[in-house]
Amino acid sequence: MDFGSLNFGDLMARAQSLASQVGAMKETLTNSTFSGSDADGAVEISMNGKYEPISVKCDPELFGEEEAEILEKLILSALEQVTQKVREAEVQGKQELGSSLGLPPGMMNQFPGL
């Protein structure tokens, strides 16, 4: 590679543009809703781009109207709980990794991809 031909101003501009595009993509994902269901469509779960469960729908014809509502609430509650546990484990893991590397507390939070 010929380093003499590198224009660092252009390189920095491209890096800033890329960072801006990544930020816009993350914002779009965060504000999006995603849904998935089992093969028969009996249960459908929706979550946002931050992996937070939003809703659960159970087919009332399969489960009964009242039972479907109860199942929806129970499943959504379980999903919210497990999501919180994953987030807590992630924070704990970052803290332990940072500590093992001799970094000050909270330093690992500066690395959003980890």
C-alpha distances in whole Angstrom, upper triangle without the diagonal:
4,6,9,9,9,13,14,18,17,15,18,20,18,19,23,23,22,24,27,27,27,30,32,31,33,36,36,36,39,41,41,44,43,46,47,50,52,52,56,55,57,55,52,50,48,46,43,39,40,42,45,48,50,52,54,56,59,61,64,66,64,65,68,67,68,66,63,63,64,61,59,59,59,56,54,55,54,51,51,52,49,46,47,47,44,43,45,43,40,41,42,39,37,39,40,36,35,38,37,34,36,35,38,40,38,35,34,35,32,30,31,29,31
4,5,6,7,11,13,16,15,14,18,20,18,19,23,23,23,25,28,28,28,31,33,33,34,37,38,38,40,43,43,46,46,49,49,53,54,55,58,57,60,58,55,53,50,48,45,41,42,44,47,50,52,55,56,59,61,63,67,68,67,68,70,70,71,69,66,66,66,64,61,62,62,58,57,58,57,53,53,54,51,49,50,50,46,45,47,45,42,43,44,42,39,41,42,38,37,40,39,36,38,37,39,41,40,36,35,36,33,31,33,31,33
4,5,5,9,10,14,13,12,15,17,17,17,20,22,21,23,26,26,27,29,31,31,33,35,36,37,39,41,42,45,45,48,49,52,54,55,58,57,60,57,54,52,49,47,44,40,40,42,46,49,50,53,55,58,60,63,66,68,67,67,70,69,70,68,65,64,65,63,60,60,60,57,55,56,55,52,51,52,50,47,48,48,45,43,45,44,40,40,42,40,37,39,40,36,35,38,37,34,35,34,36,38,37,33,33,34,30,29,31,29,31
4,6,8,10,13,14,13,16,18,18,19,22,23,23,25,27,28,29,31,33,34,35,37,38,39,41,43,44,47,47,51,52,55,57,58,61,60,63,60,57,54,52,49,46,43,43,45,48,52,53,56,58,60,63,65,69,70,69,70,72,72,72,71,68,67,68,65,63,63,63,60,58,59,58,55,54,55,53,50,51,51,48,46,48,47,43,43,45,43,40,42,43,39,38,41,40,37,38,37,39,41,39,36,36,36,33,32,33,32,35
4,6,9,12,11,11,15,16,16,17,20,21,21,23,25,26,27,29,31,31,33,35,36,37,39,41,42,45,45,48,50,53,55,56,59,58,60,58,55,53,50,47,44,41,41,44,47,50,51,54,56,58,61,63,67,68,67,68,70,70,70,69,66,65,66,64,61,61,62,59,57,58,57,53,53,54,52,49,50,50,47,45,47,47,43,43,45,43,40,42,43,40,39,42,41,38,39,38,40,42,40,36,36,36,33,31,33,32,34
4,6,9,8,8,11,13,12,14,16,17,18,20,22,23,24,26,27,28,30,32,33,34,36,38,39,42,42,46,47,50,52,53,56,55,58,55,52,49,47,44,41,37,38,40,43,47,48,51,53,55,58,60,64,65,65,65,67,66,67,66,63,62,63,61,58,58,58,55,53,54,54,50,49,51,49,46,46,47,44,42,44,43,39,40,42,39,36,39,40,36,35,38,38,35,36,34,36,38,36,33,32,32,29,28,29,28,31
4,5,5,6,9,10,11,12,14,15,17,18,20,21,23,24,26,27,29,30,32,33,35,36,38,41,42,45,47,50,53,54,57,55,58,55,52,49,46,43,40,37,37,40,43,46,47,50,52,55,58,60,63,65,64,65,67,66,66,65,62,61,62,60,57,57,58,55,53,54,53,50,49,50,49,45,46,47,43,41,44,43,39,39,42,40,37,39,40,37,35,39,39,35,36,34,36,38,35,32,32,32,28,28,29,28,31
4,5,5,6,8,10,10,12,14,15,16,18,20,21,22,24,25,27,28,30,31,32,34,36,39,40,44,45,49,51,52,55,54,56,53,50,47,44,41,38,35,35,38,40,44,45,48,51,53,56,58,61,64,63,63,65,64,64,63,60,59,60,58,55,55,56,53,50,51,51,47,46,48,46,43,43,44,41,39,41,40,36,36,39,37,33,35,37,34,32,35,35,32,33,31,32,34,32,29,29,29,25,24,26,25,28
4,5,5,6,9,10,11,12,14,15,17,18,20,21,23,24,26,27,29,30,31,33,35,38,39,43,45,49,51,52,55,53,56,53,49,47,44,41,37,34,34,37,40,43,44,47,50,52,55,58,61,63,62,63,65,63,64,63,60,59,59,58,54,55,55,52,50,51,51,47,46,48,46,43,43,44,41,39,41,41,37,37,39,38,34,36,38,35,33,37,37,34,35,32,33,35,32,29,29,29,25,25,26,26,29
4,5,5,6,9,10,10,12,14,15,16,18,20,21,22,24,26,27,29,30,32,33,36,37,41,43,46,49,50,53,51,53,51,47,45,42,39,36,32,33,36,39,42,43,46,48,50,54,56,59,61,60,61,63,61,62,61,58,57,58,56,53,53,54,51,49,50,50,46,45,47,45,42,42,44,40,38,41,40,37,37,39,38,34,37,39,36,34,38,38,35,36,33,34,36,33,30,30,29,26,25,26,25,28
4,5,5,6,9,10,11,12,14,15,16,18,20,21,22,24,26,27,28,30,32,35,36,39,41,44,47,48,51,49,52,49,45,43,40,37,34,30,31,34,36,40,41,44,46,49,52,54,57,59,58,59,61,60,60,59,56,55,56,54,51,51,52,49,46,48,47,44,43,44,42,39,40,41,37,35,38,37,34,34,36,34,31,34,35,32,31,34,34,31,33,30,32,33,30,27,27,27,23,22,23,22,25
4,5,5,6,9,10,10,12,14,15,16,18,20,21,22,24,26,27,29,30,34,35,38,40,44,46,48,51,49,51,48,45,42,39,36,33,29,29,32,35,38,39,42,45,48,51,53,56,58,58,58,60,58,59,58,55,54,55,53,50,50,50,47,45,46,46,42,41,42,41,37,38,39,36,34,36,36,32,32,34,33,29,32,34,31,29,32,33,30,31,28,29,30,28,25,25,24,21,20,21,21,24
4,5,5,6,9,10,11,12,14,15,17,18,20,21,23,24,26,27,29,32,33,37,39,43,46,47,50,48,50,47,44,41,38,35,32,28,29,32,34,37,38,41,44,46,50,52,55,57,57,57,59,57,58,57,54,53,54,52,49,49,50,47,44,46,45,42,41,43,41,38,38,40,37,34,37,37,33,33,36,34,31,34,36,33,31,35,36,33,34,31,32,33,30,27,27,26,22,22,22,22,25
4,5,5,6,9,10,10,12,14,15,16,18,20,21,22,24,26,27,30,31,35,37,40,43,44,47,45,47,45,41,39,36,33,30,26,27,30,33,36,37,40,42,44,47,49,53,55,54,54,56,55,56,55,52,51,52,50,47,47,48,45,43,44,44,40,39,41,39,36,37,38,35,33,35,35,32,32,35,33,30,33,35,32,31,34,35,32,33,31,32,33,30,27,26,25,22,21,21,20,24
4,5,5,6,9,10,10,12,14,15,16,18,20,21,22,24,26,29,30,33,35,39,41,43,46,44,46,43,40,37,34,31,28,24,25,28,30,34,35,38,40,43,46,48,51,53,53,53,55,54,54,53,50,49,50,48,45,45,46,43,40,41,41,38,37,38,37,33,34,35,32,30,32,32,28,28,31,30,26,29,31,28,27,31,31,28,30,27,28,29,26,23,22,22,18,17,17,17,20
4,5,5,6,9,10,10,12,14,15,16,18,20,21,23,24,28,29,33,35,39,42,43,46,44,46,43,39,37,33,30,27,24,24,27,29,33,33,37,39,42,45,47,50,53,52,52,54,53,53,52,49,48,49,47,44,44,45,42,39,41,40,37,36,37,36,33,33,35,32,29,32,32,28,28,31,30,27,29,32,29,27,31,32,29,30,27,28,28,25,23,23,21,18,17,17,18,21
4,5,5,6,9,10,11,12,14,15,17,18,20,21,23,26,27,31,33,37,40,41,44,42,44,41,38,35,32,29,26,22,23,26,29,32,32,36,38,40,44,46,49,51,51,51,53,51,52,51,48,47,48,46,43,43,44,41,39,40,40,37,36,38,36,33,33,35,32,30,33,33,29,30,33,32,29,31,34,31,30,34,34,32,33,30,31,31,28,26,25,23,20,19,18,19,22
4,5,5,6,9,10,10,12,14,15,16,18,20,21,24,25,29,31,34,37,38,41,39,41,39,35,33,30,27,24,20,21,24,27,30,30,34,36,38,41,44,47,49,48,48,50,49,50,49,46,45,46,44,41,41,42,39,36,38,38,34,33,35,34,30,31,33,29,27,30,30,27,27,30,29,26,29,31,28,27,31,32,29,31,28,29,29,26,24,23,21,19,17,16,16,19
4,5,5,6,9,10,11,12,14,15,16,18,20,23,24,28,30,34,37,38,41,39,41,38,34,32,29,25,22,19,19,22,25,28,29,32,35,37,40,43,46,48,47,47,49,48,48,47,44,43,44,42,39,39,40,37,35,36,36,32,31,33,31,28,28,30,27,25,27,28,24,24,27,26,23,26,28,26,25,28,29,27,29,25,26,26,23,21,20,18,15,14,13,13,17
4,5,5,6,9,10,11,12,14,15,17,18,22,24,27,30,34,36,38,41,38,40,37,34,31,28,25,21,18,19,22,24,27,28,31,34,36,40,42,45,47,47,47,48,47,47,47,43,42,43,42,38,39,40,37,34,36,36,32,31,33,32,28,29,31,28,26,29,29,26,26,29,28,26,28,31,29,28,31,32,30,31,28,29,28,25,23,22,20,18,17,15,16,20
4,5,5,6,9,10,11,12,14,15,17,20,21,25,27,31,34,35,38,35,38,35,31,29,26,23,20,17,18,21,23,26,26,29,32,34,37,40,43,45,44,45,46,45,46,45,42,41,42,40,37,37,38,36,33,35,35,31,30,32,31,28,29,31,28,26,29,29,26,26,30,29,26,29,32,29,29,32,33,31,33,30,31,30,27,25,23,21,19,18,16,16,20
4,5,5,6,9,10,11,12,14,15,19,19,23,25,29,32,33,36,34,36,33,30,27,24,21,18,14,15,18,21,24,24,28,30,32,36,38,41,43,43,43,45,43,44,43,40,39,40,38,35,35,36,33,30,32,32,28,27,29,28,24,25,27,24,22,25,26,22,23,26,25,23,26,28,26,25,29,30,28,30,27,28,27,23,22,20,18,16,15,12,12,16
4,5,5,6,9,10,10,12,14,18,19,23,25,29,32,34,37,34,36,33,29,26,23,20,17,13,14,17,19,22,23,26,29,32,35,37,40,43,42,42,44,42,43,42,39,38,39,37,34,34,35,32,29,30,31,27,26,28,27,23,24,26,23,21,24,25,22,22,25,25,22,25,28,26,25,29,30,28,30,26,27,26,22,21,20,17,15,14,12,13,16
4,5,5,6,9,10,11,12,16,18,22,24,28,31,33,35,33,35,32,28,25,22,19,16,13,14,18,19,22,22,25,28,30,34,36,39,41,41,41,43,41,42,41,38,37,38,36,33,33,34,32,29,31,31,27,26,29,28,24,25,28,25,23,26,27,24,25,28,28,25,28,31,29,29,32,33,32,33,30,30,29,25,25,23,20,19,18,15,16,19
4,5,5,6,9,10,11,14,15,19,21,25,28,30,32,30,32,29,25,23,20,17,14,11,13,15,18,20,21,23,26,28,31,33,36,39,38,39,40,39,40,39,35,35,36,34,31,31,32,30,27,29,29,25,25,27,26,22,24,26,23,22,25,26,22,24,27,26,24,27,30,28,28,31,33,31,33,30,30,29,26,25,23,20,19,18,15,14,18
4,5,5,6,9,10,13,14,18,20,24,27,29,32,29,31,28,24,21,18,15,12,8,9,12,15,18,18,21,24,27,30,32,35,38,37,37,39,37,38,37,34,33,34,32,29,29,30,27,24,26,26,22,21,24,23,19,20,23,20,18,21,22,19,20,24,23,21,24,26,25,25,28,30,28,30,27,27,26,22,22,20,17,17,15,12,12,15
4,5,5,6,9,12,14,18,21,25,28,30,32,29,31,28,24,21,18,15,11,9,10,13,15,17,17,21,24,26,30,32,35,37,37,37,38,37,37,36,33,32,33,32,28,28,30,27,24,26,26,23,21,24,24,20,21,24,21,19,22,24,21,22,25,25,23,26,29,27,27,31,32,31,32,29,29,27,24,24,22,19,18,18,14,15,18
4,5,5,6,10,12,16,19,22,26,28,30,27,29,26,22,20,16,14,10,8,11,13,15,17,17,19,22,24,28,30,33,35,35,35,36,35,36,35,32,31,32,31,27,28,29,27,24,26,26,23,22,25,24,21,22,25,23,21,25,26,23,24,28,27,26,29,31,30,30,33,35,34,35,32,32,31,27,27,25,22,22,20,17,17,20
4,5,5,8,9,13,16,20,23,25,27,24,26,23,20,17,14,11,8,5,8,10,12,14,14,17,20,22,25,28,30,33,32,32,34,33,34,33,29,28,30,28,25,25,26,24,21,23,23,20,19,22,21,17,19,22,19,18,22,23,20,22,25,24,23,26,29,28,28,31,32,32,34,31,31,29,26,26,23,20,21,19,15,15,18
4,6,8,10,14,17,20,24,26,28,25,26,23,20,17,13,10,6,4,5,9,10,12,13,16,19,21,25,27,30,33,32,32,34,32,32,32,28,27,28,27,23,23,25,22,19,21,21,18,17,20,19,15,17,20,18,16,19,21,18,19,23,23,22,25,27,26,27,30,31,31,32,29,29,27,23,24,22,19,19,18,14,15,17
4,7,10,13,17,20,24,26,28,24,26,23,19,16,13,10,7,6,8,11,11,13,12,15,18,20,24,26,29,31,32,31,33,31,31,31,28,26,28,26,23,23,25,23,19,21,23,19,18,21,21,18,19,22,21,19,22,24,22,23,26,27,25,28,31,30,30,33,35,35,36,33,33,30,27,27,25,22,23,22,18,19,21
4,7,10,14,17,21,23,24,21,23,20,16,14,10,8,6,6,9,10,11,12,11,14,16,18,22,24,26,29,29,29,30,29,30,29,26,25,26,25,21,22,24,21,18,21,22,18,18,21,21,17,20,22,21,20,23,25,23,24,27,27,27,29,32,31,32,35,36,36,38,35,35,32,29,29,27,24,25,23,20,20,22
4,7,10,14,17,20,21,18,19,16,13,10,7,6,4,6,9,10,10,9,8,10,13,14,18,20,23,25,25,25,27,25,26,25,22,21,23,21,18,19,21,18,15,18,19,16,16,19,19,16,18,21,20,19,23,24,23,24,28,28,27,30,32,32,33,36,37,37,39,36,36,34,30,31,29,26,27,25,22,21,23
4,7,11,14,16,18,15,17,14,10,8,5,5,6,7,10,9,10,9,9,10,12,13,16,18,21,24,23,23,25,24,25,24,21,21,22,20,17,19,20,17,15,18,18,15,15,19,18,15,19,21,19,19,23,24,22,25,27,27,27,30,32,31,33,36,37,37,39,37,37,34,31,32,29,27,28,26,22,21,23
4,7,11,13,14,11,13,10,7,5,4,6,9,11,13,11,12,10,9,9,9,10,13,15,18,20,19,20,22,21,23,21,18,18,20,17,14,17,18,15,13,17,17,14,15,19,18,16,19,21,20,21,24,25,24,26,29,29,29,32,34,33,35,38,38,39,41,39,39,37,34,34,31,29,31,29,25,24,25
4,7,9,11,9,11,8,6,5,7,9,12,13,15,13,13,11,12,11,10,10,12,14,17,19,18,18,21,21,22,21,17,18,19,16,14,17,17,14,14,17,16,14,16,19,17,16,20,21,20,21,25,25,24,27,29,29,30,33,34,33,35,38,38,39,42,40,40,38,35,36,32,31,32,30,26,25,26
4,6,8,6,7,6,4,6,9,12,15,17,19,16,16,13,14,12,10,9,10,11,15,16,14,15,18,18,20,18,15,17,18,15,13,16,16,13,14,17,16,14,17,20,18,18,22,23,22,23,27,27,26,29,31,31,32,35,36,36,38,40,41,42,44,42,43,40,38,39,35,34,35,33,30,28,29
4,6,5,6,6,7,9,12,15,18,20,21,18,19,16,17,15,12,11,10,11,15,15,13,14,18,19,20,18,15,18,18,15,14,18,17,14,15,19,17,16,19,21,19,20,23,24,23,25,28,28,28,31,32,32,34,36,37,37,39,42,42,43,45,44,45,42,40,41,37,36,38,35,32,30,31
4,6,8,9,10,13,15,18,21,22,24,21,22,19,20,18,15,14,13,13,16,16,14,16,19,21,23,20,18,20,21,18,18,21,21,18,19,22,21,19,23,25,23,23,27,27,26,29,31,31,31,34,36,35,36,39,40,40,42,44,44,45,48,47,48,45,43,43,40,39,40,38,35,33,33
4,5,8,10,13,16,19,23,24,26,23,24,20,21,18,15,13,11,10,13,12,10,13,16,18,20,18,15,18,20,17,16,20,20,18,19,23,22,20,24,26,24,25,28,29,28,31,33,33,33,36,38,37,39,42,42,42,45,47,47,48,51,50,50,48,45,46,43,41,43,41,37,35,36
4,5,7,10,13,16,20,22,24,21,21,18,17,14,12,9,8,7,11,11,10,12,15,16,18,16,13,16,18,15,14,18,18,15,17,20,20,18,21,24,23,23,26,27,27,29,31,32,32,35,36,36,38,40,41,41,43,46,46,47,50,48,48,46,43,44,41,39,41,39,35,34,35
4,7,10,14,17,21,23,24,21,21,17,17,14,10,8,6,5,9,9,7,9,11,13,15,13,10,13,14,11,11,15,15,13,15,18,18,17,20,22,22,22,25,26,26,28,31,31,32,34,36,36,38,40,41,41,44,46,46,47,50,48,49,46,43,44,41,40,42,40,36,35,35
4,7,10,14,17,20,21,18,17,14,14,11,7,6,5,6,10,11,10,10,13,13,15,13,9,12,13,10,9,12,13,10,11,15,14,13,16,19,18,19,22,23,23,25,27,28,28,31,32,33,34,37,38,38,40,42,43,44,46,45,45,42,39,41,38,36,38,36,33,32,32
4,7,10,14,16,18,15,14,11,11,8,6,5,7,9,12,14,13,13,16,15,17,15,12,13,14,12,9,13,14,11,11,14,14,13,15,18,17,17,20,22,21,23,26,26,26,29,31,31,32,35,36,36,38,41,41,42,45,43,43,40,37,39,35,33,35,34,30,29,30
4,7,10,13,14,11,11,7,8,6,5,6,9,12,15,17,16,16,18,17,18,17,13,13,15,12,9,12,12,9,8,12,12,10,12,15,14,13,17,19,18,19,22,23,23,25,27,28,29,31,33,33,35,37,38,39,41,39,39,36,33,35,32,30,32,30,27,26,26
4,7,10,12,9,9,6,5,5,6,9,12,14,17,20,19,19,21,20,20,19,16,15,17,15,12,13,15,12,10,13,14,11,12,15,15,13,16,19,18,18,22,23,22,24,27,27,28,30,32,32,34,36,37,38,40,38,38,35,32,33,30,28,30,28,24,24,25
4,7,8,6,5,4,5,7,9,12,15,18,21,23,23,22,24,23,23,22,19,18,19,17,14,15,16,13,10,13,13,10,10,14,13,11,14,16,15,15,18,20,19,21,24,24,24,27,29,29,30,33,34,34,36,34,34,31,28,29,27,24,26,24,21,20,21
4,5,6,6,7,7,10,13,15,19,21,24,27,26,26,27,26,26,25,22,21,22,20,17,18,19,16,13,16,16,13,12,16,15,12,14,17,16,15,18,20,18,20,23,23,23,26,28,28,29,32,33,33,35,32,32,29,26,27,25,22,23,22,18,18,20
4,5,7,10,10,13,16,19,22,24,27,30,29,29,31,29,30,29,26,25,26,24,20,21,22,19,16,18,18,15,14,17,16,13,15,17,15,14,18,19,17,19,22,22,21,24,26,26,26,30,31,31,32,30,30,28,24,25,22,19,21,19,15,15,17
4,5,9,11,14,16,20,23,26,28,31,30,30,32,30,30,29,26,25,25,23,20,20,21,18,16,17,17,13,12,15,14,10,12,14,12,11,14,16,14,15,18,19,18,21,23,23,23,26,28,28,30,27,27,24,21,22,19,17,18,17,13,13,15
4,6,9,12,14,17,20,23,26,29,27,27,29,28,28,26,23,22,23,20,18,18,18,15,13,14,14,10,10,12,11,8,10,12,10,10,14,15,13,15,18,18,18,21,23,23,24,27,28,29,30,28,28,26,23,24,21,18,20,19,15,15,16
4,6,9,12,15,18,22,24,27,26,25,27,25,25,24,21,20,20,18,15,15,16,13,10,11,12,8,7,10,10,7,9,12,11,10,14,15,15,16,19,20,20,22,24,25,26,28,30,30,32,30,29,26,23,25,22,20,22,21,17,18,18
4,6,8,12,15,18,20,23,22,21,23,22,21,20,17,16,16,15,12,12,12,10,7,9,10,6,6,10,10,8,10,13,13,13,16,18,17,19,22,22,23,25,27,28,29,31,33,34,35,33,33,30,27,29,26,23,26,25,21,21,22
4,7,10,14,17,19,22,22,21,22,20,20,19,16,15,16,15,11,11,13,11,8,10,12,9,9,12,13,11,13,17,16,16,19,21,21,22,25,26,26,28,30,31,32,34,36,37,38,36,35,32,29,31,29,26,28,27,23,24,24
4,7,10,13,15,18,18,17,18,16,16,16,13,11,13,11,8,9,11,9,6,10,12,10,10,14,14,13,16,18,18,19,22,23,23,25,27,28,29,31,33,34,35,37,39,40,41,39,39,35,33,34,32,29,31,30,27,27,27
4,7,10,12,15,15,13,15,14,14,13,10,9,11,8,5,7,9,7,6,10,11,9,11,14,15,14,17,19,19,20,23,24,25,27,29,29,31,33,34,35,37,39,40,41,43,41,41,37,35,37,34,32,34,33,29,29,29
4,7,9,12,12,11,12,11,12,11,8,8,10,9,6,9,11,9,9,13,14,13,15,18,18,18,21,23,23,24,27,28,28,30,32,33,34,37,38,39,40,42,43,45,47,45,44,41,39,40,37,35,37,36,32,32,32
4,6,9,8,7,9,9,10,9,5,7,9,7,6,10,11,10,11,14,15,14,17,19,19,20,23,24,25,26,29,30,30,33,34,35,36,39,40,41,42,44,45,47,49,47,47,44,41,43,40,38,40,39,35,34,35
4,5,5,6,8,8,11,10,7,9,12,10,10,13,15,13,15,18,18,18,21,23,23,24,27,28,28,30,32,33,34,36,38,38,40,42,43,44,46,48,49,50,52,50,50,47,45,46,43,41,43,42,38,37,38
4,5,5,5,5,8,8,5,8,11,10,10,13,15,15,16,19,20,20,22,24,25,26,28,30,30,32,34,35,36,38,40,41,42,44,46,46,48,50,51,53,55,53,53,49,47,49,46,44,46,45,41,40,41
4,6,6,7,11,10,9,12,14,13,14,17,18,18,19,22,23,23,25,27,28,29,31,33,33,35,37,38,39,41,43,43,45,47,48,49,51,53,54,55,57,56,56,52,50,52,49,47,49,47,44,43,43
4,6,9,11,9,8,12,13,12,13,16,17,16,18,21,21,21,24,26,26,27,30,31,31,33,36,36,37,40,41,41,43,45,46,47,49,51,52,53,55,54,54,51,48,50,47,45,48,46,42,41,42
4,7,8,6,5,9,10,9,11,14,14,14,16,18,19,19,22,23,24,25,28,29,30,32,34,34,36,38,39,40,42,44,45,46,48,49,50,52,54,52,52,49,47,49,46,44,47,45,42,41,41
4,6,5,6,9,10,10,12,14,15,16,18,20,21,22,24,25,26,28,30,31,32,34,36,37,38,40,41,42,44,46,47,48,50,52,53,54,56,55,54,51,49,51,48,46,49,47,44,43,43
4,6,5,6,9,10,11,13,15,15,17,19,20,21,23,25,26,27,29,31,32,33,35,36,38,39,41,42,44,45,47,48,50,51,52,54,56,54,53,50,48,50,47,45,47,46,43,42,43
4,5,5,6,9,10,11,12,14,16,17,19,20,21,23,25,26,27,29,31,32,33,35,36,38,39,41,43,44,45,47,48,50,51,53,54,53,52,49,46,49,46,44,47,46,42,42,42
4,5,5,6,8,10,10,12,14,15,16,18,20,21,22,24,26,27,28,30,32,33,34,36,37,39,41,42,43,45,46,48,49,51,52,51,50,47,45,47,45,42,45,44,41,41,40
4,5,5,6,9,10,10,12,14,15,16,18,20,21,22,24,26,27,28,30,31,33,35,36,37,39,41,42,43,45,46,47,49,51,49,49,45,43,45,42,40,43,42,38,38,38
4,5,5,6,9,10,11,12,14,15,17,18,20,21,23,25,26,27,29,30,32,33,35,36,38,39,41,42,44,45,47,48,50,48,47,44,41,44,41,39,42,41,37,37,37
4,5,5,6,9,10,11,12,14,15,17,19,20,21,23,25,26,27,29,30,32,33,35,37,38,39,41,42,44,45,47,48,47,46,42,40,43,40,38,41,40,37,37,37
4,5,5,6,8,10,10,12,14,15,16,18,20,21,22,24,26,27,28,30,31,33,35,36,37,39,40,42,43,45,46,45,45,41,39,41,39,37,39,38,35,35,34
4,6,5,6,8,10,10,12,14,15,16,18,20,21,22,24,26,27,29,30,31,33,35,36,37,39,41,42,43,45,43,43,39,37,39,37,34,37,36,33,32,32
4,6,5,6,9,10,11,12,14,15,17,18,20,21,23,24,26,27,29,30,32,33,35,36,38,39,41,42,44,42,41,38,35,38,35,33,36,35,32,32,32
4,6,5,6,9,10,11,12,14,16,17,18,20,21,23,24,26,27,29,31,32,33,35,36,37,39,41,42,41,40,37,35,37,35,33,36,35,32,32,31
4,5,5,6,9,10,11,12,14,15,16,18,20,21,22,24,26,27,29,30,31,33,35,36,37,39,41,39,39,35,33,35,33,31,34,32,29,29,29
4,5,5,6,9,10,10,12,14,15,17,18,20,21,23,24,26,27,29,30,31,33,35,36,38,39,37,37,33,31,33,31,28,31,30,27,27,27
4,5,5,6,9,10,11,12,14,16,17,18,20,21,23,24,26,27,29,30,32,33,35,36,38,36,35,32,30,32,30,28,31,30,27,27,27
4,5,5,6,8,10,11,12,14,15,16,18,20,21,22,24,26,27,28,30,31,33,35,36,35,34,31,29,31,29,27,30,29,26,26,25
4,5,5,6,9,10,11,12,14,15,16,19,20,21,23,24,26,27,29,30,31,33,35,33,33,30,27,29,27,25,28,26,23,23,23
4,6,5,6,9,10,11,12,14,15,17,18,20,21,23,24,26,27,29,30,32,33,31,31,27,25,27,25,23,26,25,22,22,22
4,5,5,6,9,10,11,12,14,16,17,18,20,21,22,24,26,27,28,30,32,30,30,26,24,27,24,23,26,25,23,23,22
4,5,5,6,9,10,10,12,14,15,16,18,20,21,22,24,25,27,28,30,29,29,25,24,26,23,22,25,24,21,21,19
4,5,5,6,9,10,11,13,14,15,17,19,20,21,23,24,26,27,29,27,27,24,21,23,21,19,22,21,18,18,17
4,5,5,6,9,10,11,12,14,15,17,18,20,21,23,24,26,27,25,25,21,19,22,19,17,21,20,18,18,17
4,5,5,6,9,10,10,12,14,15,16,18,20,21,22,24,26,24,24,21,19,21,19,18,21,20,18,19,17
4,5,5,6,9,10,10,12,14,15,16,18,20,21,22,24,23,23,20,18,20,17,16,19,18,16,15,14
4,5,5,6,9,10,11,12,14,15,17,18,20,21,23,21,21,17,15,17,14,13,16,15,13,14,12
4,5,5,6,9,10,11,12,14,15,16,18,20,21,19,19,16,14,17,14,13,17,16,15,16,14
4,5,5,6,9,10,10,12,14,15,16,18,20,19,19,16,15,17,14,14,17,16,15,15,12
4,5,5,6,9,10,10,12,14,15,16,18,17,17,15,13,14,11,11,14,13,11,11,9
4,5,5,6,9,10,11,12,14,15,16,15,14,11,10,12,9,9,12,12,11,12,10
4,5,5,6,9,10,10,12,14,15,14,14,11,11,13,11,11,15,14,14,15,12
4,5,5,6,8,10,10,12,14,13,14,12,12,13,10,11,14,13,13,13,10
4,5,5,6,8,10,11,12,11,12,10,8,9,6,7,10,10,10,11,8
4,5,5,6,9,10,10,9,9,7,7,8,7,9,12,12,13,14,11
4,5,5,6,9,10,10,11,9,10,11,9,12,15,14,16,16,12
4,5,5,6,9,9,11,10,11,10,8,11,13,12,14,14,10
4,5,5,6,5,7,7,8,7,6,9,11,11,13,14,11
4,5,5,6,7,7,9,9,9,12,14,14,17,18,15
4,5,8,10,11,13,12,11,15,16,16,18,18,15
4,6,9,11,12,10,10,14,14,14,17,17,14
4,7,9,11,10,11,14,15,15,19,19,17
4,6,8,6,8,11,11,12,16,17,15
4,6,6,8,11,11,13,16,18,16
4,6,8,9,11,13,15,17,15
4,5,5,8,10,12,14,13
4,5,6,8,11,13,12
4,5,6,8,10,8
4,5,6,9,8
4,6,9,9
4,6,6
4,5
4
